[in-house]
């Protein structure tokens, strides 16, 4: 079930503060965050986030058509397994 | 032969059923459209008069239903957008795997297609110890 519109989009408060600060300072430095559940609002556009995937932080550069998705959707938590050798030579084939 | 919105040709069926042959019109939309056009849903499609047909077409256009090519395009664009931004759902579409969190250890054959055995491509350097 979707979230009630009345409440507005969910953005973790501490992340919101960081964004406000970054906007004020006009800094393009990536914002480190564990908050995968925060929804991307128009304020996020143009910023880079380092989103934790449980192990490492993946850089996510937010563009306009990412609005409405969650940060976590862009930082995959699983590795996609393939069979066989993955040398540079095999990949090139 | 009745034609509604271009190419749809549903013949000997009740009009409420026949309307569903239009891509983007299902049971509930068909019901709504016929109610809006004031037409008995039990009439056969071929028995409709020209006036009734145009009433239906009018109801479809008035009701702002997205159908046929427009709907297909809309769906395609949504897919493309998700794939372009590399979000989880987009990635699953790209790889042809289930998108909504279903298991993939077994089943998922609709998305994955017929079973294929994947042989191991041996690393040619394995014996010599270079990886």
Backbone of each chain as ProteinMPNN parsed JSONL, in Angstrom:
{"seq_chain_A": "XXXXXXXXXXXXXXXXXXXXXXXXXXXXXXXXXXXXXXXXXXXXXXXXXXXXXXXXXXXXXXXXXXXXXXXXXXXXXXXXXXXXXXXXXXXXX", "coords_chain_A": {"N_chain_A": [[0.84, -1.195, 0.0], [0.485, 2.233, -0.761], [1.986, 5.304, 0.467], [0.261, 7.69, 2.449], [-0.826, 10.67, 0.877], [-1.185, 12.97, 2.22], [0.767, 13.102, 4.178], [3.07, 13.726, 2.816], [6.286, 13.423, 1.086], [8.677, 11.075, 2.393], [11.561, 11.966, 4.021], [14.529, 11.388, 5.623], [15.258, 13.109, 8.612], [17.862, 13.883, 9.384], [19.222, 13.652, 7.023], [17.964, 15.523, 5.501], [18.787, 17.865, 6.756], [21.502, 17.816, 6.117], [21.376, 18.171, 3.372], [20.265, 20.71, 3.155], [22.35, 22.156, 4.233], [24.379, 21.643, 2.376], [23.32, 22.826, 0.131], [23.281, 25.449, 0.853], [25.985, 26.004, 1.18], [26.699, 25.553, -1.347], [28.095, 23.321, -2.073], [29.515, 20.594, -3.842], [30.252, 18.274, -2.88], [30.086, 14.785, -2.248], [27.354, 13.445, -0.389], [27.359, 11.52, 2.382], [25.43, 8.753, 3.228], [23.269, 6.587, 5.106], [20.705, 6.312, 4.779], [18.675, 4.713, 3.051], [16.036, 4.645, 2.66], [14.984, 7.111, 2.221], [13.008, 9.299, 0.302], [13.596, 10.629, -2.932], [13.529, 13.995, -3.409], [12.715, 17.035, -5.248], [14.674, 18.782, -4.284], [16.978, 17.326, -4.116], [18.148, 17.115, -6.581], [20.957, 17.215, -8.681], [22.811, 16.854, -6.738], [25.295, 14.706, -5.29], [25.17, 11.521, -3.828], [26.517, 9.351, -1.443], [25.517, 6.282, -1.112], [24.83, 3.861, 1.222], [25.163, 0.334, 0.887], [25.005, -1.68, 2.628], [27.468, -2.658, 2.727], [29.393, -1.189, 1.211], [29.738, 2.279, 0.155], [27.848, 3.504, -2.422], [28.267, 5.746, -5.093], [25.757, 8.006, -6.022], [24.506, 9.967, -8.441], [22.127, 12.392, -8.538], [19.558, 12.839, -10.796], [16.999, 14.622, -12.666], [14.86, 12.905, -13.414], [14.895, 10.996, -11.45], [13.447, 11.677, -9.334], [11.127, 10.933, -6.805], [11.753, 8.322, -6.541], [13.414, 6.016, -4.245], [16.446, 6.502, -2.403], [17.789, 4.111, -1.95], [17.15, 2.501, -4.105], [19.032, 2.867, -5.989], [21.374, 1.897, -5.195], [22.612, -1.004, -5.285], [22.098, -4.016, -3.443], [22.878, -6.552, -3.81], [25.13, -8.854, -5.382], [25.427, -9.559, -8.778], [25.536, -12.714, -9.944], [27.542, -14.591, -12.162], [28.276, -17.32, -14.366], [31.403, -18.973, -15.005], [34.638, -17.822, -16.283], [35.834, -14.568, -15.558], [37.67, -12.912, -16.949], [39.395, -10.134, -18.456], [39.65, -10.711, -21.091], [37.667, -12.64, -21.601], [35.395, -11.154, -21.13], [35.489, -9.385, -23.215], [34.735, -10.831, -25.406]], "CA_chain_A": [[0.0, 0.0, 0.0], [1.268, 3.459, -0.851], [1.967, 6.206, 1.593], [-0.773, 8.718, 2.324], [-0.31, 11.899, 0.272], [-1.291, 13.977, 3.267], [2.012, 13.176, 4.936], [4.17, 14.202, 1.99], [7.337, 12.43, 0.917], [9.49, 10.827, 3.572], [13.005, 12.178, 3.941], [15.101, 11.31, 6.957], [15.521, 14.481, 9.062], [19.292, 14.218, 9.381], [19.633, 13.802, 5.623], [17.39, 16.796, 5.066], [19.676, 18.903, 7.27], [22.736, 17.781, 5.33], [21.095, 18.739, 2.053], [20.102, 22.149, 3.346], [23.692, 22.702, 4.442], [25.116, 21.554, 1.114], [22.734, 23.803, -0.788], [23.697, 26.766, 1.326], [27.417, 26.149, 0.913], [26.865, 25.274, -2.767], [29.149, 22.321, -2.217], [29.134, 19.445, -4.66], [30.854, 17.098, -2.267], [29.081, 13.753, -2.038], [26.788, 13.338, 0.951], [27.379, 10.124, 2.809], [24.199, 8.463, 3.948], [22.798, 5.21, 5.264], [19.248, 6.377, 4.696], [18.241, 4.225, 1.744], [14.577, 4.731, 2.578], [14.54, 8.475, 1.966], [12.556, 9.536, -1.059], [14.306, 11.714, -3.604], [12.667, 15.138, -3.695], [13.385, 17.924, -6.201], [15.841, 19.418, -3.663], [18.148, 16.448, -4.227], [18.676, 17.089, -7.944], [22.264, 17.846, -8.879], [23.735, 16.476, -5.674], [25.763, 13.325, -5.318], [25.036, 10.867, -2.537], [27.141, 8.053, -1.277], [24.458, 5.526, -0.455], [25.321, 2.6, 1.767], [24.406, -0.838, 0.438], [25.236, -2.711, 3.625], [28.888, -2.983, 2.73], [30.149, -0.022, 0.751], [28.918, 3.422, -0.249], [27.833, 3.676, -3.87], [27.934, 7.111, -5.474], [24.534, 8.182, -6.821], [24.283, 11.347, -8.862], [20.676, 12.489, -8.696], [19.056, 13.631, -11.903], [15.61, 15.043, -12.503], [13.839, 11.846, -13.477], [14.995, 10.08, -10.323], [12.571, 12.187, -8.282], [10.031, 10.024, -6.489], [12.32, 7.025, -6.162], [14.157, 6.055, -2.983], [17.9, 6.447, -2.611], [18.233, 2.728, -1.945], [16.918, 1.836, -5.378], [20.16, 3.102, -6.881], [22.552, 1.313, -4.594], [22.186, -2.402, -5.232], [22.61, -4.706, -2.27], [23.308, -7.906, -4.155], [26.007, -8.954, -6.547], [24.847, -10.38, -9.825], [26.506, -13.79, -10.162], [27.565, -15.216, -13.482], [29.144, -18.495, -14.437], [32.579, -18.937, -15.865], [35.754, -16.936, -15.983], [35.566, -13.163, -15.86], [38.879, -12.164, -17.289], [39.141, -9.043, -19.391], [39.573, -11.343, -22.404], [36.366, -13.286, -21.716], [34.382, -10.088, -21.175], [35.556, -8.714, -24.509], [34.14, -11.695, -26.434]], "C_chain_A": [[0.873, 1.241, 0.0], [1.122, 4.318, 0.385], [0.911, 7.278, 1.358], [-0.17, 10.035, 1.834], [-0.255, 13.023, 1.299], [0.038, 14.193, 3.985], [3.162, 13.77, 4.136], [5.261, 13.161, 1.917], [8.177, 12.285, 2.179], [10.963, 11.079, 3.261], [13.523, 12.192, 5.369], [15.569, 12.711, 7.382], [16.995, 14.825, 8.986], [19.808, 14.396, 7.966], [19.163, 15.145, 5.083], [18.291, 17.952, 5.5], [20.94, 18.993, 6.442], [22.532, 18.438, 3.971], [20.986, 20.248, 2.135], [21.463, 22.816, 3.474], [24.474, 22.739, 3.135], [24.616, 22.587, 0.12], [23.23, 25.197, -0.434], [25.145, 27.033, 0.95], [27.717, 25.966, -0.573], [27.957, 24.227, -3.006], [28.621, 21.133, -3.004], [29.714, 18.156, -4.084], [29.776, 16.055, -2.014], [28.636, 13.683, -0.583], [26.695, 11.865, 1.312], [26.093, 9.838, 3.583], [23.912, 6.965, 4.011], [21.298, 5.144, 4.984], [18.767, 6.003, 3.3], [16.751, 4.453, 1.537], [14.077, 6.138, 2.281], [14.145, 8.645, 0.503], [13.317, 10.718, -1.652], [13.313, 12.818, -3.941], [13.412, 16.061, -4.666], [14.615, 18.629, -5.62], [17.12, 18.626, -3.915], [18.867, 16.612, -5.564], [19.992, 17.847, -8.04], [23.265, 17.49, -7.809], [24.179, 15.024, -5.867], [25.655, 12.751, -3.914], [25.871, 9.598, -2.536], [26.185, 7.211, -0.443], [24.992, 4.164, -0.039], [24.493, 1.434, 1.227], [24.553, -1.988, 1.412], [26.704, -3.049, 3.749], [29.718, -1.765, 2.353], [29.179, 1.114, 0.421], [28.995, 3.566, -1.762], [27.477, 5.115, -4.211], [26.696, 7.142, -6.367], [24.405, 9.651, -7.156], [22.811, 11.485, -9.217], [20.316, 13.386, -9.875], [17.556, 13.83, -11.748], [14.621, 13.881, -12.522], [14.021, 10.761, -12.412], [14.046, 10.493, -9.194], [11.411, 11.216, -8.066], [10.506, 8.626, -6.168], [13.019, 7.164, -4.816], [15.642, 5.965, -3.299], [18.38, 5.0, -2.745], [18.08, 2.01, -3.277], [18.121, 1.938, -6.3], [21.454, 2.525, -6.342], [22.252, -0.159, -4.331], [22.866, -3.138, -4.082], [23.141, -6.098, -2.603], [24.245, -7.863, -5.345], [25.373, -9.908, -7.529], [25.872, -11.434, -10.208], [26.375, -14.35, -11.573], [28.478, -16.422, -13.42], [30.395, -18.171, -15.235], [33.607, -17.909, -15.461], [35.411, -15.51, -16.366], [36.842, -12.393, -16.064], [38.506, -11.078, -18.276], [38.933, -9.607, -20.793], [38.181, -11.936, -22.629], [35.255, -12.252, -21.831], [34.309, -9.471, -22.557], [34.829, -9.507, -25.59], [32.687, -11.372, -26.682]], "O_chain_A": [[1.891, 1.288, 0.69], [0.256, 4.091, 1.231], [0.69, 7.718, 0.23], [0.876, 10.462, 2.323], [0.606, 13.902, 1.246], [0.389, 15.315, 4.352], [4.128, 14.266, 4.717], [5.193, 12.135, 2.593], [8.366, 13.24, 2.932], [11.531, 10.476, 2.351], [13.014, 12.922, 6.219], [16.204, 13.416, 6.597], [17.354, 15.927, 8.572], [20.717, 15.19, 7.724], [19.861, 15.81, 4.318], [18.535, 18.888, 4.739], [21.402, 20.082, 6.101], [23.396, 19.165, 3.481], [21.532, 20.974, 1.304], [21.708, 23.884, 2.912], [25.141, 23.724, 2.821], [25.398, 23.157, -0.641], [23.552, 26.007, -1.304], [25.499, 28.112, 0.475], [28.844, 26.192, -1.015], [28.649, 24.258, -4.023], [27.469, 20.722, -2.866], [29.673, 17.098, -4.712], [28.667, 16.401, -1.607], [29.44, 13.842, 0.335], [26.038, 11.077, 0.632], [25.718, 10.59, 4.482], [24.257, 6.198, 3.113], [20.702, 4.067, 4.955], [18.487, 6.871, 2.473], [16.258, 4.458, 0.41], [12.875, 6.342, 2.106], [14.845, 8.199, -0.406], [13.637, 11.681, -0.955], [12.358, 12.589, -4.683], [14.612, 15.888, -4.882], [15.505, 19.033, -6.369], [18.214, 19.189, -3.926], [20.05, 16.291, -5.678], [20.122, 18.967, -7.546], [24.451, 17.79, -7.948], [23.505, 14.233, -6.528], [26.002, 13.409, -2.933], [25.915, 8.867, -3.526], [26.059, 7.4, 0.767], [25.536, 3.417, -0.853], [23.27, 1.532, 1.121], [24.265, -3.136, 1.074], [27.14, -3.646, 4.733], [30.626, -1.364, 3.081], [27.962, 0.928, 0.412], [30.079, 3.731, -2.32], [26.503, 5.655, -3.687], [26.603, 6.398, -7.344], [24.217, 10.486, -6.271], [22.308, 10.78, -10.091], [20.724, 14.547, -9.936], [16.926, 13.291, -10.837], [13.661, 13.863, -11.752], [13.367, 9.719, -12.473], [13.864, 9.758, -8.223], [10.795, 10.741, -9.021], [9.765, 7.829, -5.593], [13.198, 8.27, -4.306], [16.041, 5.422, -4.329], [19.263, 4.701, -3.548], [18.783, 1.038, -3.554], [18.229, 1.193, -7.274], [22.508, 2.652, -6.965], [21.708, -0.515, -3.286], [24.041, -2.917, -3.786], [23.778, -6.742, -1.769], [24.173, -6.974, -6.194], [24.842, -10.95, -7.144], [26.94, -11.113, -10.729], [25.28, -14.553, -12.097], [29.336, -16.533, -12.545], [30.433, -17.228, -16.026], [33.475, -17.223, -14.447], [34.767, -15.274, -17.389], [37.073, -11.358, -15.439], [37.423, -11.103, -18.862], [38.155, -9.073, -21.583], [37.586, -11.766, -23.693], [34.282, -12.46, -22.556], [33.239, -9.084, -23.027], [34.361, -8.935, -26.575], [32.046, -12.01, -27.517]]}, "seq_chain_B": "XXXXXXXXXXXXXXXXXXXXXXXXXXXXXXXXXXXXXXXXXXXXXXXXXXXXXXXXXXXXXXXXXXXXXXXXXXXXXXXXXXXXXXXXXXXXXXXXXXXXXXXXXXXXXXXXXXXXXXXXXXXXXXXXXXX", "coords_chain_B": {"N_chain_B": [[-18.913, -5.892, -39.629], [-17.545, -4.205, -37.039], [-15.868, -1.247, -36.234], [-13.856, 0.222, -33.872], [-12.219, 3.027, -32.768], [-10.097, 3.075, -34.848], [-8.483, 0.245, -35.449], [-9.8, -1.885, -34.181], [-11.673, -4.848, -34.343], [-14.183, -6.306, -33.222], [-16.488, -8.894, -33.424], [-19.013, -11.003, -33.097], [-19.572, -10.834, -30.385], [-20.88, -9.851, -27.14], [-21.177, -6.347, -26.569], [-19.913, -5.312, -24.297], [-17.985, -7.185, -23.805], [-16.654, -7.247, -26.226], [-15.481, -4.745, -26.395], [-13.278, -5.005, -24.816], [-11.309, -5.916, -26.396], [-9.891, -3.849, -27.275], [-6.734, -2.514, -26.7], [-5.934, -1.692, -23.49], [-8.431, -1.334, -22.505], [-10.3, -2.795, -20.106], [-12.397, -5.074, -18.184], [-13.661, -3.328, -16.225], [-13.306, -0.75, -17.252], [-14.661, -1.016, -19.675], [-17.265, -1.325, -18.811], [-17.721, 1.153, -17.585], [-17.476, 2.863, -19.798], [-19.627, 2.061, -21.419], [-21.728, 2.717, -19.763], [-21.433, 5.465, -19.698], [-21.942, 6.035, -22.339], [-24.489, 5.288, -22.512], [-25.477, 2.717, -23.349], [-26.876, -0.5, -23.788], [-25.178, -3.184, -22.35], [-25.518, -5.779, -23.29], [-25.975, -5.962, -25.975], [-25.079, -7.309, -29.163], [-21.962, -6.78, -30.849], [-22.081, -6.457, -33.615], [-24.682, -5.663, -34.005], [-24.913, -3.05, -33.383], [-25.821, 0.334, -34.042], [-24.685, 2.901, -36.33], [-24.788, 5.357, -35.027], [-24.727, 4.608, -32.353], [-22.224, 3.46, -32.21], [-20.581, 5.672, -32.668], [-21.201, 7.047, -30.416], [-20.01, 5.475, -28.46], [-17.301, 5.721, -29.16], [-17.023, 8.413, -28.727], [-17.45, 8.468, -25.968], [-15.205, 7.111, -25.112], [-13.155, 8.822, -25.901], [-13.838, 11.136, -24.528], [-13.641, 10.255, -21.915], [-10.977, 10.193, -21.348], [-9.343, 7.912, -21.57], [-6.353, 6.132, -21.72], [-5.287, 4.491, -24.429], [-4.39, 1.731, -26.666], [-1.832, 2.535, -28.997], [-0.844, 4.843, -27.674], [-0.876, 4.056, -25.004], [0.842, 1.877, -25.08], [3.174, 3.195, -25.776], [3.5, 4.827, -23.559], [4.007, 2.935, -21.563], [6.362, 1.841, -22.55], [8.042, 4.071, -22.407], [8.146, 4.456, -19.661], [9.525, 2.162, -18.894], [11.938, 2.627, -20.188], [12.816, 4.915, -18.921], [13.241, 3.972, -16.321], [15.266, 2.202, -16.826], [17.212, 3.876, -17.762], [17.905, 5.466, -15.579], [18.99, 3.628, -13.985], [17.823, 2.348, -11.767], [16.719, -0.02, -9.265], [14.498, -1.505, -10.209], [14.671, -0.979, -12.944], [17.075, -2.209, -13.599], [16.44, -4.87, -13.134], [14.598, -5.276, -15.153], [16.244, -4.96, -17.364], [17.864, -7.212, -17.13], [16.082, -9.197, -17.447], [14.797, -10.445, -15.323], [12.585, -11.293, -12.536], [10.737, -8.476, -11.326], [9.468, -7.675, -9.055], [10.409, -8.578, -6.576], [10.17, -11.381, -6.403], [11.104, -14.859, -5.826], [14.099, -16.295, -7.222], [15.606, -18.512, -7.201], [14.291, -20.897, -7.715], [11.64, -21.435, -10.076], [10.19, -18.458, -11.553], [10.038, -18.642, -14.273], [8.571, -17.398, -16.215], [9.68, -14.894, -16.615], [12.37, -15.552, -17.01], [12.383, -17.268, -19.151], [12.704, -20.259, -21.231], [14.345, -23.067, -19.654], [17.87, -23.009, -19.475], [20.892, -24.709, -19.653], [23.738, -23.722, -18.014], [26.924, -23.936, -18.919], [30.183, -24.184, -17.508], [32.472, -21.793, -18.394], [35.668, -22.472, -18.768], [38.473, -20.979, -17.269], [41.082, -20.197, -19.317], [43.606, -19.843, -18.376], [43.771, -21.162, -16.043], [45.163, -23.51, -15.396], [47.825, -22.837, -15.571], [48.052, -21.162, -13.535], [47.696, -18.412, -13.645], [45.571, -15.757, -12.966]], "CA_chain_B": [[-17.625, -5.546, -38.998], [-17.553, -2.931, -36.317], [-14.532, -0.729, -35.965], [-13.838, 1.248, -32.834], [-10.879, 3.607, -32.619], [-9.097, 2.561, -35.777], [-8.325, -1.114, -35.959], [-10.416, -2.972, -33.418], [-12.797, -5.467, -35.04], [-14.817, -7.38, -32.439], [-17.728, -9.16, -34.16], [-20.256, -11.6, -32.583], [-19.62, -10.857, -28.923], [-21.556, -8.728, -26.467], [-20.342, -5.157, -26.729], [-19.045, -5.099, -23.129], [-16.847, -8.094, -23.968], [-15.938, -6.868, -27.448], [-14.685, -3.533, -26.136], [-12.025, -5.358, -24.142], [-10.286, -6.228, -27.389], [-9.073, -2.651, -27.412], [-5.645, -2.535, -25.737], [-6.098, -0.634, -22.498], [-9.786, -1.361, -21.956], [-10.591, -4.061, -19.432], [-13.789, -5.229, -17.762], [-14.284, -2.196, -15.533], [-13.342, 0.385, -18.171], [-15.717, -1.268, -20.662], [-18.527, -1.059, -18.127], [-17.82, 2.611, -17.428], [-17.663, 3.485, -21.109], [-20.986, 1.801, -21.878], [-22.63, 3.499, -18.912], [-21.321, 6.862, -20.122], [-22.537, 6.159, -23.672], [-25.892, 4.903, -22.378], [-25.751, 1.596, -24.246], [-27.071, -1.783, -23.118], [-23.978, -3.983, -22.592], [-25.779, -7.115, -23.809], [-26.115, -5.94, -27.438], [-23.927, -7.836, -29.912], [-21.209, -5.687, -31.469], [-22.51, -6.238, -35.007], [-26.029, -5.081, -34.028], [-24.872, -1.632, -33.007], [-25.995, 1.272, -35.145], [-23.58, 3.862, -36.5], [-24.906, 6.38, -33.984], [-24.285, 4.029, -31.088], [-20.769, 3.314, -32.304], [-19.931, 6.974, -32.49], [-21.392, 7.386, -28.998], [-18.976, 4.759, -27.704], [-16.02, 6.366, -29.466], [-17.072, 9.694, -28.031], [-17.287, 8.208, -24.528], [-13.802, 6.735, -24.88], [-12.301, 10.007, -26.022], [-14.183, 12.062, -23.445], [-13.247, 9.693, -20.628], [-9.53, 10.292, -21.184], [-8.689, 6.621, -21.401], [-5.142, 5.972, -22.527], [-5.444, 3.164, -25.047], [-3.623, 1.349, -27.857], [-0.459, 3.02, -29.2], [-0.444, 5.799, -26.628], [-0.618, 3.308, -23.779], [2.071, 1.103, -25.309], [4.29, 4.14, -25.738], [3.665, 5.257, -22.174], [4.657, 1.85, -20.829], [7.734, 1.771, -23.052], [8.801, 5.206, -21.876], [8.393, 4.204, -18.244], [10.603, 1.179, -18.832], [13.178, 3.259, -20.637], [13.235, 5.841, -17.875], [13.782, 3.217, -15.2], [16.54, 1.614, -17.225], [18.199, 4.948, -17.948], [18.399, 5.962, -14.299], [19.661, 2.499, -13.324], [17.244, 2.01, -10.48], [16.651, -1.47, -9.105], [13.493, -2.074, -11.11], [15.199, -0.886, -14.297], [18.12, -3.22, -13.746], [15.774, -6.176, -13.24], [14.022, -5.343, -16.495], [17.351, -5.153, -18.3], [18.396, -8.568, -17.022], [15.022, -10.162, -17.704], [14.492, -11.166, -14.095], [11.39, -10.725, -11.92], [10.973, -7.105, -10.891], [8.767, -7.331, -7.812], [10.898, -9.271, -5.391], [9.911, -12.818, -6.337], [12.291, -15.694, -5.737], [14.641, -16.694, -8.519], [16.353, -19.772, -7.1], [13.476, -21.743, -8.567], [10.529, -20.732, -10.73], [10.514, -17.248, -12.317], [10.264, -19.066, -15.662], [7.929, -16.469, -17.136], [10.644, -13.844, -16.934], [13.666, -16.062, -17.448], [12.26, -18.032, -20.384], [12.983, -21.683, -21.092], [15.558, -23.405, -18.91], [19.099, -23.225, -20.231], [21.992, -25.152, -18.817], [24.888, -22.859, -18.236], [28.189, -24.635, -18.705], [31.243, -23.318, -16.993], [33.549, -21.476, -19.33], [36.887, -22.571, -17.968], [39.504, -19.968, -17.472], [42.173, -20.875, -20.026], [44.868, -19.688, -17.648], [43.613, -21.759, -14.727], [46.188, -24.522, -15.149], [49.139, -22.205, -15.413], [48.065, -20.424, -12.291], [47.485, -16.967, -13.797], [44.14, -15.472, -12.906]], "C_chain_B": [[-17.702, -4.184, -38.331], [-16.132, -2.491, -36.032], [-14.624, 0.36, -34.927], [-12.422, 1.726, -32.656], [-9.897, 2.901, -33.551], [-9.235, 1.101, -36.125], [-9.136, -2.197, -35.27], [-11.646, -3.537, -34.131], [-13.364, -6.607, -34.205], [-16.22, -7.658, -32.97], [-18.916, -9.687, -33.341], [-20.382, -11.604, -31.071], [-20.45, -9.698, -28.396], [-20.616, -7.533, -26.479], [-19.429, -4.942, -25.514], [-17.813, -6.012, -23.189], [-15.981, -7.618, -25.136], [-15.029, -5.666, -27.222], [-13.334, -3.861, -25.52], [-10.928, -5.742, -25.12], [-9.43, -5.017, -27.712], [-8.004, -2.703, -26.323], [-5.81, -1.373, -24.764], [-7.508, -0.531, -21.953], [-10.05, -2.746, -21.387], [-12.036, -4.11, -19.017], [-14.385, -3.953, -17.156], [-14.359, -0.963, -16.434], [-14.478, 0.227, -19.19], [-17.084, -0.925, -20.071], [-18.769, 0.449, -18.011], [-18.168, 3.283, -18.746], [-19.103, 3.302, -21.577], [-22.001, 2.568, -21.044], [-22.64, 4.954, -19.363], [-22.014, 7.078, -21.47], [-24.014, 5.777, -23.669], [-26.284, 3.781, -23.329], [-25.87, 0.323, -23.431], [-25.886, -2.694, -23.406], [-24.249, -5.331, -23.241], [-26.001, -7.137, -25.32], [-24.875, -6.542, -28.082], [-23.26, -6.693, -30.681], [-21.704, -5.384, -32.876], [-23.883, -5.57, -35.099], [-26.057, -3.602, -33.664], [-25.074, -0.753, -34.229], [-24.801, 2.213, -35.205], [-23.567, 4.885, -35.366], [-24.384, 5.863, -32.656], [-22.762, 3.885, -31.066], [-20.063, 4.635, -32.041], [-20.088, 7.459, -31.052], [-20.297, 6.743, -28.143], [-17.615, 5.428, -27.894], [-15.912, 7.688, -28.723], [-16.792, 9.497, -26.543], [-15.829, 7.859, -24.207], [-12.914, 7.972, -24.907], [-12.556, 11.016, -24.909], [-13.607, 11.603, -22.111], [-11.765, 9.719, -20.377], [-8.895, 8.94, -20.855], [-7.458, 6.594, -22.277], [-5.196, 4.577, -23.12], [-4.471, 2.98, -26.205], [-2.21, 1.921, -27.889], [0.031, 3.936, -28.104], [-0.069, 5.071, -25.346], [0.67, 2.511, -23.909], [3.279, 2.01, -25.204], [4.579, 4.558, -24.298], [4.417, 4.2, -21.364], [6.12, 1.739, -21.234], [8.602, 2.866, -22.48], [9.119, 5.007, -20.406], [9.542, 3.222, -18.065], [11.931, 1.831, -19.127], [13.722, 4.183, -19.559], [13.893, 5.07, -16.736], [15.133, 2.612, -15.557], [17.617, 2.671, -17.335], [18.754, 5.414, -16.609], [19.009, 4.853, -13.471], [19.105, 2.233, -11.917], [17.021, 0.505, -10.438], [15.674, -2.101, -10.091], [13.982, -2.075, -12.557], [16.217, -1.973, -14.577], [17.492, -4.604, -13.92], [15.127, -6.354, -14.611], [15.113, -5.635, -17.515], [17.808, -6.602, -18.3], [17.333, -9.626, -17.275], [14.713, -11.025, -16.5], [13.241, -10.564, -13.471], [11.679, -9.409, -11.216], [10.451, -6.873, -9.472], [9.149, -8.232, -6.653], [10.584, -10.747, -5.301], [11.214, -13.591, -6.226], [12.782, -16.048, -7.136], [15.456, -17.972, -8.43], [15.621, -20.852, -7.884], [12.402, -20.862, -9.182], [11.011, -19.492, -11.482], [10.696, -17.563, -13.793], [9.609, -18.115, -16.647], [8.922, -15.411, -17.578], [11.912, -14.415, -17.54], [13.594, -16.83, -18.757], [12.615, -19.485, -20.153], [14.295, -21.939, -20.376], [16.74, -23.589, -19.844], [20.139, -23.714, -19.251], [23.166, -24.232, -19.086], [26.144, -23.648, -17.902], [29.207, -23.658, -18.184], [32.246, -23.072, -18.109], [34.847, -21.475, -18.539], [37.836, -21.453, -18.314], [40.705, -20.635, -18.127], [43.505, -20.807, -19.269], [44.868, -20.442, -16.324], [44.76, -22.713, -14.393], [47.532, -23.881, -14.837], [49.205, -21.334, -14.161], [47.957, -18.912, -12.43], [45.986, -16.703, -13.76], [43.845, -14.084, -13.41]], "O_chain_B": [[-17.897, -3.157, -38.982], [-15.293, -3.298, -35.63], [-15.383, 1.316, -35.084], [-11.517, 0.926, -32.418], [-8.98, 2.216, -33.097], [-10.02, 0.745, -37.004], [-9.155, -3.334, -35.741], [-12.558, -2.789, -34.482], [-13.05, -7.769, -34.464], [-17.063, -6.761, -32.971], [-19.757, -8.891, -32.925], [-21.227, -12.317, -30.529], [-20.691, -8.71, -29.088], [-19.398, -7.694, -26.408], [-18.309, -4.452, -25.66], [-16.743, -5.662, -22.692], [-14.753, -7.589, -25.052], [-13.94, -5.584, -27.79], [-12.369, -3.112, -25.672], [-9.765, -5.88, -24.741], [-8.377, -5.135, -28.339], [-8.323, -2.911, -25.152], [-5.825, -0.211, -25.17], [-7.769, 0.259, -21.045], [-10.024, -3.743, -22.108], [-12.831, -3.276, -19.448], [-15.484, -3.543, -17.529], [-15.34, -0.22, -16.398], [-15.166, 1.191, -19.526], [-17.935, -0.326, -20.728], [-19.858, 0.948, -18.296], [-19.035, 4.154, -18.807], [-19.731, 4.241, -22.066], [-23.022, 3.019, -21.565], [-23.687, 5.599, -19.41], [-22.591, 8.135, -21.727], [-24.706, 5.918, -24.678], [-27.292, 3.873, -24.029], [-25.089, 0.08, -22.511], [-25.595, -2.966, -24.57], [-23.311, -5.981, -23.704], [-26.196, -8.207, -25.896], [-23.756, -6.322, -27.618], [-23.929, -5.753, -31.11], [-21.75, -4.228, -33.295], [-24.223, -4.982, -36.126], [-27.121, -2.983, -33.643], [-24.57, -1.049, -35.312], [-24.014, 2.31, -34.264], [-22.519, 5.234, -34.823], [-23.692, 6.572, -31.925], [-22.106, 4.148, -30.058], [-19.085, 4.704, -31.296], [-19.238, 8.18, -30.529], [-19.739, 7.365, -27.239], [-16.881, 5.67, -26.936], [-14.868, 8.035, -28.171], [-16.018, 10.235, -25.934], [-15.294, 8.257, -23.172], [-12.042, 8.15, -24.056], [-11.635, 11.664, -24.412], [-13.154, 12.404, -21.293], [-11.317, 9.313, -19.305], [-8.032, 8.836, -19.984], [-7.508, 6.986, -23.443], [-5.155, 3.588, -22.388], [-3.824, 3.923, -26.661], [-1.471, 1.803, -26.912], [1.172, 3.831, -27.653], [0.914, 5.409, -24.686], [1.485, 2.465, -22.988], [4.292, 1.64, -24.611], [5.731, 4.634, -23.873], [5.326, 4.51, -20.594], [7.002, 1.567, -20.393], [9.753, 2.633, -22.111], [10.211, 5.34, -19.946], [10.414, 3.407, -17.215], [12.918, 1.624, -18.422], [14.927, 4.23, -19.312], [14.955, 5.451, -16.244], [16.028, 2.516, -14.717], [18.786, 2.417, -17.043], [19.941, 5.725, -16.505], [19.498, 5.101, -12.369], [19.861, 1.927, -10.995], [17.122, -0.169, -11.463], [15.985, -3.107, -10.729], [13.75, -3.025, -13.304], [16.225, -2.579, -15.648], [17.943, -5.405, -14.739], [15.114, -7.455, -15.16], [14.932, -6.453, -18.417], [18.106, -7.159, -19.356], [17.639, -10.818, -17.316], [14.402, -12.208, -16.642], [12.858, -9.448, -13.822], [12.726, -9.242, -10.59], [10.93, -5.983, -8.768], [8.302, -8.605, -5.843], [10.716, -11.33, -4.225], [12.291, -13.059, -6.494], [12.013, -16.097, -8.095], [15.945, -18.472, -9.443], [16.234, -21.625, -8.621], [12.278, -19.685, -8.844], [12.13, -19.48, -11.995], [11.414, -16.853, -14.498], [10.039, -18.027, -17.797], [9.002, -15.069, -18.758], [12.473, -13.84, -18.473], [14.616, -17.03, -19.413], [12.808, -19.906, -19.013], [15.236, -21.15, -20.468], [16.628, -24.245, -20.88], [20.255, -23.19, -18.143], [23.54, -23.994, -20.234], [26.393, -23.983, -16.744], [29.1, -22.45, -18.397], [32.796, -24.007, -18.692], [35.092, -20.576, -17.734], [37.981, -21.043, -19.465], [41.289, -21.55, -17.547], [44.406, -21.613, -19.5], [45.837, -20.378, -15.568], [45.265, -22.73, -13.27], [48.268, -24.327, -13.957], [50.267, -20.837, -13.783], [48.109, -18.193, -11.442], [45.221, -17.367, -14.46], [42.686, -13.669, -13.434]]}, "name": "protein", "num_of_chains": 2, "seq": "XXXXXXXXXXXXXXXXXXXXXXXXXXXXXXXXXXXXXXXXXXXXXXXXXXXXXXXXXXXXXXXXXXXXXXXXXXXXXXXXXXXXXXXXXXXXXXXXXXXXXXXXXXXXXXXXXXXXXXXXXXXXXXXXXXXXXXXXXXXXXXXXXXXXXXXXXXXXXXXXXXXXXXXXXXXXXXXXXXXXXXXXXXXXXXXXXXXXXXXXXXXXXXXXXXXXXXXXXXXXXXXX"}
